[in-house]
Amino acid sequence: MNRLDGYIVLVTGAGRGIGAAIALRYAREGATVAVADLDEKNAQAVAEQLRSLGGAADAFAVDVREPAQSEAMIARVVNRFGRLDVLVNNAGVIRVRSLLDTTPEVWDFIQSVNARGLFFALQAGARQMLRQPPLGEGRPCGKIINIASIAGRGGRAMLGAYAASKATAINITQTAAMEFAPQLTVNSICPGAVGTDMWKQIDREWSEHEQRPLGSVWEDRIRNIPMKRPETPDDITGMAVFLASADADYITGQSYNVDGGLVTS
């Protein structure tokens, strides 16, 4: 028996990278997965992969910067599948800027997705989950998993606005866990240096800022990973499955580093 048989799951920012990996792993574990992404073409491509595994899937475009779109996103999933068991708030953006070069526009763009967007998607998902029956006798009514970052654990040079947004994601996780217990569990995952398009962007923008060779920022970052290799999106999916499963029904308000040992506190 798969660990998520019968679950209805929604993953935002699931058109590529970490979100796509989580969506695929959930489908392999028996879940029905709704794929939401700003890029509908990417979302549909991931959904086709999910269907090829034999399960049902849905895909659609959503801009989490708009709370009304998050509300419509939740309503669409419930109208089609009847309920929402797990919401993974994965959508995120980044810009590499020094503090003195961070404009109001850059700050607002990052916060609008990573903090504001996460908050109102969580709010819409929680409202639905609190109205529905539990996942089983003695179990919560739903689970929310936020994708934060080890950048949210402390200051990060050149990533000040991003680090602040991820610290906010961790704090929102803790607050939501306190308010929604015992009906819902709310936890977050803090990835490290993951080889995705986002890190390609970080490397490119940081290298340009410091007039360094392309790829050198990435190499510096992964050099000191205790596990001696870069992180992949698939490295995060095990924790995502665990937090969604019955094994984590008594865990809430926690933020787990999945980073190969980069942060140990």
N, C-alpha and C positions, 0 to 999 in steps of 0.2 A: 504493500500500500504506500502510495506517495504521501509526503508530509502535508501537502496542501490540497489534497483532493477535495473538490467541491467549493473551494474558495473563489470569491470574486475579488479581483485585485485591480487597482488603478495605479499606474506609474506615470508620473509627469517627467518631461524631458527624456522620454524613452526612445527617441528616434535614433540614438547613437550612444556610444560610450557606456558609462556605468548604467544608465537607465535601461538601455537595450539589453545589457547583460543580465540585469535583474529580471526584466520581463521574460527573457528566454529561460532562465533558471526556474522561475515560478511556473512557467508553462510545463516544463519537464517534471515539476513536482506535482502536477495535476491541477493547477489553478487555471481559471478563465481570466484572461488578462486584457484590460483596456489600455491601449498605448496612446498617451497624449503627448504632443510635441508642438512647438511653434511651427515646425516644418512638417506639413501634412504628408508630403511625399515620403520622407524618412519614416514617419509613423506607420504609414501603410506598408512599407517594405518590411518593417519589423513584424507587423501583424501577420503578414504572409508567412514569415518564418514560423510564427507561433501556430498558425493553422496547419502548416506542414507537419507539425508534431501530433496532430490529431485532435486538438482542442479548439474551442471557440475563442474568438478574439475580436476586438473592435479597435479602430484607430481613428483619430480625429485631431484637428488642429486646435490648440488652445494657447492663449497668451495669459499666463498667470499674473501678469501685471494688472490685469483687469479683474477685480473680484466678481463681477457679473459673469465673466467667462468661466471662472472656477465653479460658481454655483451651477451654471449650465452643464459643465463637465460632469459634476456629481449626478445631476438629474439624468443626464443621458445614460450613464452607467446603470443607475437604478431602474430607469424605465426599460432598459433592454434586458438586464440580468436579474432584477428583483431586489438586490441589496448591494452593499459594499462592505467587504470584510477587512480589506487591507488597503490603505492609501500610502503610497511611497512618494514623498515630496522630494523629487530629485532635480527638477529644473534649476539651472544655475548658470550664471555668467561671470566673467572676470575681465578686468582691465589691469594692466601692469603700469603703475604710475608711482612716482615718489610722492610723498605727502605734499610737497610744494607744487607739484604738477597736477594734483588731483583737483579737477574742476567740479563745480556743483553738478554739471551735467553727467560727469563720470560717476560721481558719488550717487546721484539719484538713480542712474541706470542700474548700478549694481544692487542697491538696496531695494529697488522696485521689484526685482525678480527674487533675489536670495533671501530677503527679509519680509518685505510687504507681500510679495507673491506667495511665499511659503505660508505666512500667517493666515491669509484669507483662504487659501486652498485647504489648510488644516481646519479652519473654522467651518467651511462648508462641508468637509468630510465628516467632522465630528458631529455636526447637527444631524446628518443622516444616520450615522452609526448609533447615536443615542436614542433614536426612534425605533430601532429594529431589535428583534429578539437576539439573544446571545448566540455565539458560535456553537454552543453546546451547554449542557448542564454544568453550572458552576464556572462557566467561562465568560470572558468579556464579550461585549457586543461588537467589537471591532478593534483594529490595531492601526496605529499611525507610525510610520517610520520616516524620519527626516534625514536626508543626506546632508550632513554638515561637512566638516573638514578639520584636520589637525591644525589648520591655520586659525581656527576659532579658539584654540587653546592658549594663544598668546600673540604678541605683536609679530608682524611680518614685514620686514623692509620691502618696499616696492609693491606691497599688496595690502596696504592699509585699509582701503575701503572694502576689499574682499574679506580680509580677516575679521573686520568689524561685523560684516554681514553674517559670517559663519558663527561668530560668538553669539550673535542674536539668535541664530537658528538653535544653538544649544540651549540658550535661555528660554526660548519659546517651548522647546521640548520639555524642559523641567516644569514650567508653569502649566502647560497643558496636561502633563501627567498628574499634577496635583489637583487640578480642577476636575478632571474627567474620571479619576479613579473612584470606584472599581469598575465602572462600566467599560472604559477604554484603557488600553495601554498605549503609551507614547514614548518612543525611544529614538535615538539618532545614531547614525554611523559616521565616523570621522575617517575618511580615507586619507592616504598620504600622497606620495608622488606616483600618480597613475598615468600610464602611457596612453593618453587619449588626445583628442583634438584640442582640448582645453590646455593641456600642458604644451602642446606644440605652439599654441598662441602665447603662453607665458614665455617660453623660450625665445620666440621671435621678438616679442615686444621688449623683453628685458635685454636681449642681446643688442637690439637697435639702440636702446637707451644708453648702454654702457660701451657701445662700439666694440662688441666682442664677436667672435665667430659664432655663427649659427650652430646650435647644439651644445654649446659650452655651458650654458646655464643648467640645462637638463643633466648633463654629465656631472656637474658639481653637486646637483641635488641628490642624485642616486648613488653617488660614490660612498656615502656613509650609511646606507641602509644596512642594518645588521643582517637581514636575510640575504644580502648579496645579489639582489636583482631588483629591477623595477617592479612596481605593482601593476597588475593587470585588472581590468574591470571584473573578470571572473573571480579574482581574489576576494571581492566584496560580497559576492552573491551568497556565500555560505552563511554569513552573519545575517543577511537580509532574509534568508529562509528561516533561520533559527528564530529571529524576532517575530516573524509572522506565524510561527508554529505554536502548537499547544505547549511545547517545552518552555516557552517564554511567557506563559500566561501570568506568572507572578513577578515579572520584571517590568518596571516602568520608571520613567524619568532618567534613564541612563543614556550615556553617550559613549559608544565603544570605538576606540582607536583600532582601525584595521590598516596598518601602515608599515608592516615589516619591522617594527621596532624603532621607528624614528622618534616617537614620543613615548616615554615610559612612565608618565605620571598623569 
